[in-house]
Amino acid sequence: MALLSVAPLVSMRKSLFNSLYELKAIDKTIPNLAMCRKRKSVTPSIRMSSSTSVSNDDDVRRRVGDYRYNHWDDDLIHSLATSYEAPSYRERADRLIGEVKDIFNSMSAEDGKSTSPLNDLHQRLWMVDSVERLGIDRHFQNEIKSALEHVYSFWKEKGIGRGRESDVTDLNSTALGLRTLRLHGYPVSSDVLEHFKHHTGQFTCSAIQTEGEIRGVLNLFRASLIAFPGEKVMEDAEIFSTMYLKDALQKIEPSSLSQEIDYVLEYGWHTNLPRLEARMYMEVFPQDTIYEEKLVELAKVEFNIFHSLQKRELQSLSRWWKHYGFPELAFTRHIHVEYYTFASCVASDPKHSAFRLGFAKMSHFVTVLDDIYDTYGTMEELELFTAAIKRWDPSSIDSLPEYMKGVYMAVYDTVNEMAKEAENIQGRDTVNYVLLAWEPYFNAYMIEAMWISSGYLPTFQEYLDNSKISFGSRITILQPILTLGEPLPRDILQEIDFPSKFNDLISALLRLKGDTQCYKADRARGEEASSVSCYMKDHPGLTEADAINHINAMVNKLLKELNWELLKPDSNVPISCKKAAFDICRIFHHGYKYRDGYGDATIETKNLVTRTVLEPVPV
């Protein structure tokens, strides 16, 4: 059902930014928590748990989460300084960009100075892989396309050698080629890897682990992660290469190679964040030639120039957070800085400010609303807020409890402002389309609130059908991707957004992965329903470990299906259109790698903020 009574957009809607480099606070006079009087709240109808506390303001018993709250002092955010805003750094970067383009062009020359027919394929693949991992590939899209076209023209059923005139195929070049070509949409089959197996069906390797062979197996591992459903050879490759590399780490001395292996084994592809990888890679990248020196120098200068923009964007986000009274919400998590960090780790093009800030704001909403609907709010309050959202009219705040008023206006204003930003790119007003995504999201929240209130434990399928909506991934993806500069007609958008399989896979795997890390803490707050508990209900006699193993197997299967939906050849939706949504999936997957990184952001997530936002790299 469509949202009812959608009011016209208010005339005061303004762009998120006046210009790319002039990020200003929004200074509307709206109700926020600091401006609102406290008043008595209604009697709760949600069942209490061991996490229940008594609010001193309204004498209502409310459940609260045992969260670690805001880790980043506002004064720290506004004191951030950088020396990389000077025009001289941009001039230095532009000079280096030209020099790296010359390196690409030299590989196409026939004089044999930088490449020869015996190494030209591997050199091109290495160059493409290097600029991508160093985070500078956006400057070389034409050169990358030309290099990959050259490699693909020599691609054969048994793979490739190091050069177009090589007599034998090479595992390193073939594995790197398979990975790189597949990621760029070329129809390459994983069957090429069968030719590197022994007649026993096992991958072959020498008794002595040379650096060259280790790097070949490292690229085999990286390729194996870009697997499609049913590709057994990729599963075999992942098992073999994982064991080989772990063994190699026990034998080789600590070095740049060992650090690279550690990183790749740790983060793989689905939890890898490009800016974090770039930071690591420029620290271990060899600098034995002038080519390598220029690549690393450019990567470092670009990293730090973007760092100066991150500072301004983060300060703008902090002003927004304070303007709507979010610091006064003591019951919820305040991880807007972390969400901004995640966004900047997958989208470091300076012109994508609206994407980064939009993702941070939408994700912050999802977190606050999750804490309200699952924990803090009473049933009557939740019904009032849901009805107000469906009316989509600022006058609706009159019916809301005081703590909800600032939240409502923040959602209302930000959705409208992001729609205005998207209209400049999409050529149409997207507000009504976006609101159609919010309605099922709130409906799913209300269903979960009723489960908590009644103590109902649904079946696994019933739970998953609802909770993959309440996870909110669609909310965090939809509006940010509309600001990226690529027009998305409605038919293309619906291949990324609901009701596409692509969207369904992202929603399901994030809910399942998240539950494996959150279910114990959720249960302690009175939220019994999770994929773990519901699966155990459906299968009496299973242990929690059994249920988690099953769910992790489901996640791995869904990841392969998602790979296919992203990269399948002959799709009418370009990979570039889906990539941002896929990267948001990687963001959330990363946060659940070790723990619930959104409920406890004190360790890995805190380190991520430090390494990718707060600290520039030494140049």
N, C-alpha and C positions, 0 to 999 in steps of 0.2 A: 504494500500500500504506500502511496506517495505521502510525503509530509503535507499536512494540512495547514492552511492559513499562513503561508509563507509571505512575510511582509516584503515590500520592495526594499532594495538596498538603500541605506541612508546616504544622503548626499555628502556626508562628511567623510565617507570612506576615502582613505588615502593610500598611496603606494607604501610598501614596507620601507622603501628607501627613496630619498630624493635623488640620489645618484649612487653609483657604485661605491664611491669613496667618501660619501657624506651620510653616514649612518646616524640618524637622530632618534631621540626618544619620542614616543607617542605621548602627547600631553593632553589628552582629552580629559574632561572632568566627568568621571563616572564613579559610581559607588565602588569603593574598595574596602577591604576589611578594616583598614585603619580609620575609615570615615564612618563606619556603620556602628550603630548602637547595639549592644548585646541585648538579647531578649530570651525569654523562656522558650525551650524547644518542646516538641511534642514527645509523647511517651514512645519509646522504641518498641518495635515488634520483632526485631531480629534477635535471635537467640544469642545469649552471651557465651563467652568462652573464658579460658584462663587468662586471656590477654585483655579482658575487660577493665576499663578504668572509669573513674568518676570524673566528669568534667566539672571544674570549679565554676564555670561560667553559667551553665544551664541546668546543673544537677541531674543530667541525663546520663545513665550508664551507657557508655559507648565502648566498643571494641577498638583497640588501637594496635598497630603493628610495632614489633620490636625492631625498628629501623635505625640505621645510623644516618643521621640527617645531613644537611648541607656541609660539604667538606671544604668549600671554597669561599673564604671570606670576601665580602663584596669590596672591601677596601683593597684586597689583593688584586682582584680583577681590574679595578680602575687604576691601580698603580703599575700595571704591566707596561714595560717600555721596550722599544726596539730601535736599533740603529739602522734598520734596513729599509726605511722609507725613502731614503735619499735617491734622487734620480740616477745617481752614478751606479747604483746596484742594478737598476733596470737596464741601463746602457751596457753594463758588463754582461748581464744575462743575454741580451740581444746579440752581442758580439759572439758569445759562446754558442748560441743557437745556430748562427750562420756557420761557425766552424764545424759543428757537429753535422750539419747538413752537408758540408763539404766531405766529411768522412763517409756519409751514406753514398754520396755521388761518386766518390773514388772507388767504391766497391763495384760500381757499374762500368767502370772504365776497363778497357781491354789491354791496358799496358802492363798488367800483372804486378803493379807496385804494392797494392794492398791485398789483393786476392789473386787466386789463380784457379784454373779449372779443377784443381785438386782440393780446394778448400772453400770455394766461393759460396756454396750452399750453407755450410756451417757458419761462416763469417756473417752472412746476412741474418741468419736466425739468431746468432749471438747478439748482434747489434740491436735487433728488434727487442729481444728479451731484455737486454740491458737497459734500454731507455724506458721500457715499461716498468721494470722493477725499481728503477731509480726515480720513478714518478715524474718523468719529463716527456712522456710520449705524446702529449697533446700538441707539442710543437712540430711533430714529425709525421703527421698522418699520411701525407702523400708519399713520403719516403718509405714508410712502413708498408703501405699498399704495394708499391713497386717492388720492394724486396720480397714480399710474400708471393706476389705473382710470379716472380722469377723462380722461387723455390718450388712452388706448386707445379710449374710447367715441367719440372723434372721428377715429380713425385711418381713413384711406381708401386706396383702391388707389393713388392718386398721392401719398400722404404727407399731411403736415399743413402748415399755415401757422403763424405765430407764435401766433395765437390761434384760438379756435373760430369766430370770424366773419371771419377773414382771407379775402380774395378769392383770393389766390394761395398756392401751396405755397412752402415755404422750405427750402432745402438744409440750413441749420444745424439747424433744428428737426427736420426729417425724419431726418437722419443721427443726431442725438443721440437721437431717439425710437426709431429702429431698434435702435441699440446697447443702450439702457437697457431697452426692453421685451423684447428678445430675451434679455438676461441675467437677466431676472426671469421667464422662462418663457412669455411671451406669443407666440402664433403669428403673427409678423409676417414678411412676405415681403420679401426683398431686391429684388424687382422694382420696388419704389417708386423705386429709384435710377435706373431706366431713364428716368424722366420728367425727369431733370436732365441728360440727354445731348442733344447737338446731333444733327441728322438724319444727320450723318456717323458717329455712334456714339461721339463723344468727349464727355467731360464739358465743360460750358460754364463759362467764367469771364470776368470783365471784364478789360480791359487794365490797369486800376489796381487794385493789391492793397490794398484797404482792410482795416483790422483786422477788421471784421465779416465780410468775405469770407474772410479767412485763417482766422478761427475756424470758419467753416462748413466749409472744406476740412479743417481739423484734426479736426473731429468726423466728417467723412467717412472720414478715415484710421482713426480709432479704431473706427468702425463696421465698416470693411472687414476688420478682424482677427477679427471674430466670424463668420467665414464657415463655411458648411457645404459638404460635397462637391458639386461640380457647379455652384456659383454663380459663373458667369463674370463677372457684373456686379460682384461683390465683388472679384474679381481685377483687373478694369479699374479699379475705384475705388482699390484699393491702389496700383497703378502710377501712376495720375494724381496722387493726393494726395501720394505720396512725392516725385515730381518737383516738384510745385508747392511743397511746403513747403520742400524743400531750396533751391529758387530764392528763395523768400521770405526765408529766413535770410540770403541773400547781400545782400538789399536793405534790410531793416529794421534799425533801430538796436538795439543790445543793450538788452533790456527784459525785463519779466516775461513777455511773450508769447513772445519768442525763447527764453527759458529753458524755458518750458513745451513749445514745439515740440521743442527739443533733447531733452528728457526722453522725450516720447512717441515720437519717432522712434528713440531709443536702445533703449527697453525694450518698446515695443509693449504686448502684453497677456500673452503666454505667458511672458515673462521679467520681467514687472513684479511687484514685491513691494509690497503695499498700504501697509505702514508706511514704506517708503522713499519711495513716492509722496506719502504724507501729509506727510512732512518737506519734500519739495520744494514741494508745492502750497501749504502754509501760508506759505512764503517768497515766493511769487509771486502769491498770491491778492489780488485788488484789495480795498481797504478804503475805498471811496468812499462807502459808505452805512453806516448803523447796523446794518443786517442783516448786511452783510459783516464788519463789525468783530466782531459777536457770534459769527459762525461761526468766525472765525480764533481769537478768544480761547478759545472752548470747545475747539477742536482742540489748541491749545497746552497748555492746562491738562490735558486728558485725556492727551496725549502724555507729559507729565511725571509725572502720577500713575502711569501704567503703568510709566514708567521706574523708579520706586521699587520696584515689584513685580518688575521684571526683575532688579534688584540682588539681592533675596533669593533668587529662583529660581536665578540664576546661581551664587550662593554655595552653595546646596544641591547643585547639579550638581557643583560643584568638589569638595565633600566626598565625594560619591559616587565621583567619578573617582579620588580619592586613596585612598578606603577599599578599593577593589578592586585597588589596586596598579598601575593603568594607567601612572602616571608612570615606572615601572620598565621598561616596554616600550620600549626605545630604538629598535626597528626599525620602529615603526609611526607613522602620523600621529596627532596629537592635536588634533583639530579639534572637540571637543565644544562649545566656546564658539561657534564658527561655526555649528554645527548648531542650537544654542539660538537664536542670532540669527535664522537663517532661519525657525525655527518662530514666533518672536515677531513676525516681519514679516508673517505671514499669519494669525495668530490672536492678536489683541490684547485679546480679552475677558478680564478678570481671572479669571473662573471657569474658564478653560480651561488652568489650570496643568498639569494631568495630561497634556494633549495636548502642550504645549510641552516639558516635561521628558521625556515618553515618547518623542517624536520624536527629541530630542537623544540619548537613550540608545540607542535602536534604531539610529539612524544611526551612532553611534559604534561599536556592535557590528559593523555591516556593514563599516565601514572597517577595524577591527582584524582581523576575520576575513578580509577580502579580502587584507590584507597577509600574514597567516599562510598562507592557502591558495595564493595566487598567487606568493608570494615567499619567505617565511622558513621555513616548515615543511618537514620531510621527508615523503616519502610515508607512511612508517610512522607518524609523528606525526599526520598528517592522518587516516589510517584510524582511529587510536585515538580522536581527538577526535570524529569523525563517529559512531563506535559509541557513545561516551559520551553524546552528545546524544540519540541515538535511545533509549538506555536511560532517560534523564531521571531520574537518581537521583544525589544528591550523592556517594554512595560511589564513583561512577565515576571521580572525580578521582584515585583511588589508582593508576590505570593510566596517568595522563597525565604528560608531561614537566612540569617545574616551571613553566615560563613559561606553560603552558596552564591551570594550575589556577585561578588567579585569574580568568582570562577565562571559564572554564566556570561558576564560581560566580556571577559577575556576570550572565551570561546567565540562569542558572537562577533566581536570586533576583528579578531584574528582571522577567522574563516572568511569574513567579508574582505579584509585587506589582502589576503592571499589570492582570493578570487580576482580582485582587481589587478594584482600583479600578473596573474595567469592570463587575464583578458588581453593584455598587451602582446602576448605571444600567441595565444590560441585564437584570437579574433572573435571570441564569443564569451558571454557571461556563463561561468561554470557553477555559480552558487547553487542553483536548484539540483544540478547533477551531484554536487558534493553532499548536499543535505540528504540525498537518497542513500548515501553511505552511512550517515550518522544515525538514521532511524533504526536500522536493524542492530547497530552497535548498542544503542541504549536499550532496545528490546531484549537483547541477549543479556545485558547487565541485570535487567529486572528479573529475568528468569533465574539467574544465579542467586540474586538476592532472595527470591522466594525459596530456592533450594536451601539456602542457609537458614532462613527463618523457620522453615518447617522441618529441617533435619533430613530432607529427602536426598537420597543418593541415587543418581540416575544410572542407567546402563552406560557402558563405555561408548557406544555409538551415539546415544542421546547426548551424552556429555560432549563428545568431540564435535558434533554438528553445531552445538551452541557455542562452545568455548573457543572454537577457531574464529568466531566472529567477535566475541568479547575480548580476545587478545588485542585487537585494535591495529593489527598490521595494515589493514586497508586504510585506516584513518591516517596513519603515519606516512603512507606511500602516496596516496592519491594527489593531494594538493601540492606537495613538493615537486613531484615529477612534472606537473603542469607548468612549472616556472623555469624549466631547464633550457628553453630556447628552441625546442623541437616541436613543431605543430603536431598535435595528436587528434586527428578527426575521431568522432565518436566510435566508429567501427574499429579503428586501431586501438583506441583507449580501452575498449571492452575486451580486447585480446590480452591486455595487461591487468586491467582491473576486473571486478566482478562483471559477468559470471564466468570468466575464463578459468581454464584448468591451471594456468600459471598462478593466478591469484589464490586459488584453492589450495594448491600445493604449498605455497609460502605460508598461508594461514595455518594449515594443519601441522606442518613440520615444526613451526615455531611454538605452537601451543604444546605439542608433544615434548619437544626438547626442553621448553621452559618448565614443564611439570616435573621432569626428572630432577630438576635442581630446586624446585620451590615447594614441592608437595608437603614436606615436613613442616616448614614454617607456616604455610597456609593452614594446615590442619591445626597447628597450635593456636592460630587466630580464630578458629571456629569454622574454617572453610574445608569441609570434609571432602567435597567432590574434587577429584583430580583424575587424570587419565590413569594414574597408578592405582588409586583406590577403586575406581570404577571397573578397571580391568580385573582386579582381584575379586570384586563382587561377582562379575560374570563368570569367573573361573575359581570357584572355591577350592581351597587347598594350596593355591599358589602363594609363594612368599613375595615380599616386596622386591627382592632381588630378581625373581623370575619375571615379575611384571615389568621392571625397569629394563631388563635384557630384551624383552619382547618389544617394548616401546622404542628402544634404541635401534633395534633391527628395522622397525617401521620407519624411523627417521632416515636411516641409511638408504632404504629403498626409495623414499620420497626424494632424497637428494639426487639420486640418479635420474628420477623422472623430471625433476626440476632442471637438471642439466640439459636434458633433451628439449624441454619446452623453451629454454633460453636459446639453445644453439642449433636446433634442428634446421637443416638446409631447406631452402625453398619456402620458408615461412613468409607470409605477407607482412609480417611485422619485423622491421630491422632489429638486429641484436642491440643496437645502440638505444632503441626505445625501451627495451626491457631491462637493460643493464642496470639502470638506477634502482629499479624496484628489486632486482636481484641483489644489488649491493646493500640495500636496506635489510634484506633478509640476512646477509652476512653480518651486518652490524649486530642484530639481535642474537644470532647464533654465537657470535664471538662473546657476547656478554654472559651467555650461559655455559661457556666452556668449562669453567672450574667450579662455579657456584652460581647463585642468583646474583649476578653482577649489578642488578638494578635495585635489589634490596640491601645488598652489602657491597658498596663501591669503594671499599677501603684499601684494596690490595691491587689487583691487576688493573682495574679500571682507573684507579688513582695514578698508577704508574703510566698508563696510556695518556692521560691528560698531561702529565709532566713531560713526557718524551715527544709528544706530537703537537702540543699547543703552547706550553709555558716556556720550554727551553729551545732556543735556536741551536743549530749545529755549529761547531767550530769550523771556520773557513780558513 
